[in-house]
Amino acid sequence: MINKFKIPDDIYSNLLEDIKSAKNPSNRQIMATLLEEYTLDAHCKKYENFILKTIGQSNLVKNLNDINILHPNSQPLILANLWVNFQKRYEFQSPHNHGGICSFILFMKIPYLIEDEQEKYGNPRKWNLSGHIQFLEIDPYEKGNIKKTSFPVDKTWEKTGLLFRSDLHHTVFPFCSTDENRITISGNVYFGNENE
C-alpha cells in the first residue's frame, strides 16, 4: 500500500530551510552511489505531528491493522529517523527497505521532467525508468513473480510525498538530463520504545 500526499506550504518551506544546515553524513548502510546524504534527526520532533497525522489519514493504517502490526499495541508511533538526499546525475539507490513500521519520501526539488529524461535516450520506451522510483514486492496473484510499481517522479511531484510500509523494497533510478541535484527527504516511523 503506497499513499501519495501533499506537503503543506509551511512544512515545505521549513524543510527547505532545515536542509540548508544539514552537514552530518547519514550512517545508513545501503547499496547506493549517493555521495551526499545527511541526517536531519535533530528535526524529528518538529515534523512528527505532520507525519503522524498523514499516516492517520492514509489507507496505510488499515493495511497495517489488517496484518496485526498496530493492533493490539498501545505503544505510540514516533518519527525516529529523518535524512536528506542530494542525488546527482547518474547516481542511484539499489533495491532496499527501511527500519520501523512505515516510511516516507518527500520530494523537495526534482530538476527534470520525465519527457526530458525519455528524450535524452532518443525515444520514450516503456522500459525507460530514468528518474523513476520503483517499489518491489511479491506478487500475490502470480506465484514466484515480483510485482513492480513505478512512479515517474519529476518536477510535477515537488511538494508531494509517498508513504509506505518500511519493509517494502524500493529503488531509485538515475536521471541524466540535468546537472542539478534531485533533493528528497526520507524518514522512518517506529513504535515509541523500538528505537531507543
C-alpha positions as CSV (number, residue, x, y, z in Angstrom):
1,M,0.0,0.0,0.0
2,I,1.6,3.2,-1.2
3,N,0.0,6.6,-0.4
4,K,0.7,9.9,-2.2
5,F,0.1,13.1,-0.2
6,K,0.6,16.8,-0.4
7,I,3.2,18.7,1.7
8,P,1.6,21.9,3.1
9,D,3.4,25.1,2.1
10,D,4.6,26.0,5.6
11,I,6.0,22.5,6.2
12,Y,7.7,22.6,2.8
13,S,9.3,26.0,3.5
14,N,10.6,24.9,6.9
15,L,12.1,21.7,5.4
16,L,13.9,23.7,2.7
17,E,15.4,25.9,5.5
18,D,16.4,23.0,7.6
19,I,18.2,21.1,4.8
20,K,20.5,24.2,4.4
21,S,22.2,23.4,7.7
22,A,22.4,19.6,7.2
23,K,26.1,18.7,7.4
24,N,26.4,15.4,9.3
25,P,26.6,12.4,7.0
26,S,23.9,9.8,7.4
27,N,25.1,6.4,8.5
28,R,22.6,4.3,6.7
29,Q,24.1,1.2,5.2
30,I,22.5,0.7,1.8
31,M,24.0,0.0,-1.6
32,A,23.9,3.3,-3.4
33,T,26.0,5.7,-5.4
34,L,24.7,8.7,-3.5
35,L,27.6,10.8,-2.2
36,E,25.5,13.4,-0.3
37,E,23.1,12.1,2.3
38,Y,22.8,14.0,5.6
39,T,20.9,13.3,8.8
40,L,18.1,15.6,9.9
41,D,17.4,13.6,13.1
42,A,17.5,16.8,15.2
43,H,14.4,17.9,13.5
44,C,12.2,14.8,14.0
45,K,10.1,16.3,16.8
46,K,9.4,19.3,14.6
47,Y,7.8,17.3,11.8
48,E,6.5,14.3,13.9
49,N,2.9,15.7,14.2
50,F,2.6,16.3,10.4
51,I,3.9,12.8,9.6
52,L,1.7,11.0,12.2
53,K,-1.3,13.0,11.0
54,T,-0.6,12.0,7.4
55,I,-0.3,8.3,8.4
56,G,-3.6,8.5,10.3
57,Q,-5.4,9.9,7.2
58,S,-3.9,7.3,4.9
59,N,-5.1,3.8,3.8
60,L,-1.8,2.5,5.3
61,V,-3.3,2.4,8.8
62,K,-6.0,0.0,7.6
63,N,-3.3,-2.2,5.8
64,L,-1.2,-2.3,9.0
65,N,-4.2,-3.2,11.1
66,D,-5.1,-5.9,8.6
67,I,-1.8,-7.6,9.2
68,N,-2.0,-7.0,13.0
69,I,1.0,-4.7,13.3
70,L,-0.8,-1.8,15.0
71,H,-3.5,-3.6,17.0
72,P,-3.5,-4.5,19.8
73,N,-0.5,-2.3,20.5
74,S,-0.6,0.6,22.9
75,Q,2.9,2.0,22.1
76,P,2.9,5.4,20.4
77,L,4.3,5.9,17.0
78,I,7.3,8.3,16.7
79,L,9.3,9.8,13.9
80,A,12.7,8.3,14.7
81,N,14.8,8.9,11.6
82,L,15.0,11.8,9.1
83,W,17.5,12.5,6.4
84,V,18.0,14.4,3.2
85,N,19.4,13.0,-0.1
86,F,21.1,15.2,-2.7
87,Q,21.1,12.9,-5.7
88,K,23.3,13.9,-8.6
89,R,23.1,13.0,-12.3
90,Y,23.7,9.2,-12.8
91,E,23.5,8.4,-9.1
92,F,21.0,5.7,-8.0
93,Q,19.8,3.7,-5.0
94,S,19.7,-0.1,-5.4
95,P,16.7,-2.0,-4.0
96,H,16.5,-1.6,-0.2
97,N,14.0,-1.2,2.5
98,H,13.9,0.7,5.8
99,G,13.6,0.1,9.5
100,G,10.5,0.8,11.5
101,I,6.8,0.4,10.8
102,C,6.3,2.9,7.9
103,S,8.5,5.2,5.9
104,F,8.1,8.2,3.6
105,I,9.8,10.2,0.9
106,L,9.2,13.9,0.5
107,F,10.0,15.3,-3.0
108,M,11.6,18.7,-2.4
109,K,13.3,19.6,-5.7
110,I,13.1,17.5,-8.8
111,P,15.1,19.3,-11.6
112,Y,13.7,17.5,-14.6
113,L,10.6,16.4,-16.5
114,I,10.1,12.7,-17.4
115,E,9.7,13.8,-21.0
116,D,13.3,15.3,-20.9
117,E,14.6,12.1,-19.5
118,Q,13.0,10.0,-22.2
119,E,14.1,12.4,-24.9
120,K,17.7,12.1,-23.7
121,Y,17.5,8.4,-24.6
122,G,16.1,9.0,-28.0
123,N,12.6,7.5,-27.5
124,P,10.1,7.2,-24.7
125,R,10.1,3.4,-24.4
126,K,8.1,1.6,-21.7
127,W,11.3,0.2,-20.1
128,N,12.9,3.6,-19.8
129,L,12.8,4.1,-16.0
130,S,15.2,7.1,-15.9
131,G,14.1,9.3,-13.0
132,H,11.6,6.8,-11.6
133,I,11.2,5.3,-8.2
134,Q,10.1,1.7,-8.2
135,F,8.6,-0.4,-5.4
136,L,9.1,-4.2,-5.4
137,E,7.0,-6.9,-3.6
138,I,6.0,-10.5,-4.0
139,D,3.1,-10.6,-6.5
140,P,0.1,-12.2,-4.7
141,Y,-1.6,-13.2,-8.0
142,E,1.3,-14.7,-9.9
143,K,3.3,-17.3,-8.0
144,G,7.0,-16.6,-8.0
145,N,6.8,-13.2,-9.6
146,I,7.7,-9.8,-8.3
147,K,5.1,-7.0,-8.6
148,K,6.8,-3.7,-9.7
149,T,5.0,-0.4,-9.1
150,S,6.8,2.6,-10.8
151,F,6.3,6.3,-10.3
152,P,7.6,8.7,-12.9
153,V,8.9,11.3,-10.4
154,D,9.6,14.7,-11.9
155,K,9.1,18.5,-11.3
156,T,5.4,17.9,-11.1
157,W,6.0,15.9,-7.9
158,E,7.6,18.7,-5.9
159,K,5.7,19.4,-2.6
160,T,4.4,15.8,-2.6
161,G,5.3,12.7,-0.7
162,L,4.9,8.9,-0.7
163,L,4.1,6.9,2.5
164,F,4.6,3.2,2.6
165,R,5.3,0.2,4.8
166,S,9.0,0.2,5.8
167,D,9.5,-3.4,4.7
168,L,8.6,-2.6,1.1
169,H,11.7,-2.7,-1.1
170,H,12.2,0.1,-3.5
171,T,14.9,1.5,-5.8
172,V,15.6,5.0,-7.2
173,F,16.7,5.1,-10.8
174,P,19.3,7.6,-12.0
175,F,18.4,10.7,-14.1
176,C,20.5,12.1,-16.8
177,S,19.0,15.3,-18.4
178,T,20.4,17.9,-15.9
179,D,23.4,18.6,-13.6
180,E,21.1,20.0,-10.9
181,N,20.6,17.9,-7.7
182,R,17.4,15.9,-7.0
183,I,16.6,16.7,-3.4
184,T,14.4,14.3,-1.3
185,I,13.8,13.9,2.4
186,S,13.1,10.5,3.9
187,G,12.2,9.2,7.3
188,N,11.1,6.2,9.4
189,V,8.3,5.8,12.0
190,Y,8.8,3.4,14.8
191,F,6.9,2.3,17.9
192,G,7.9,4.5,20.8
193,N,10.4,2.3,22.5
194,E,11.6,0.3,19.5
195,N,14.4,2.7,18.5
196,E,15.7,3.6,22.0
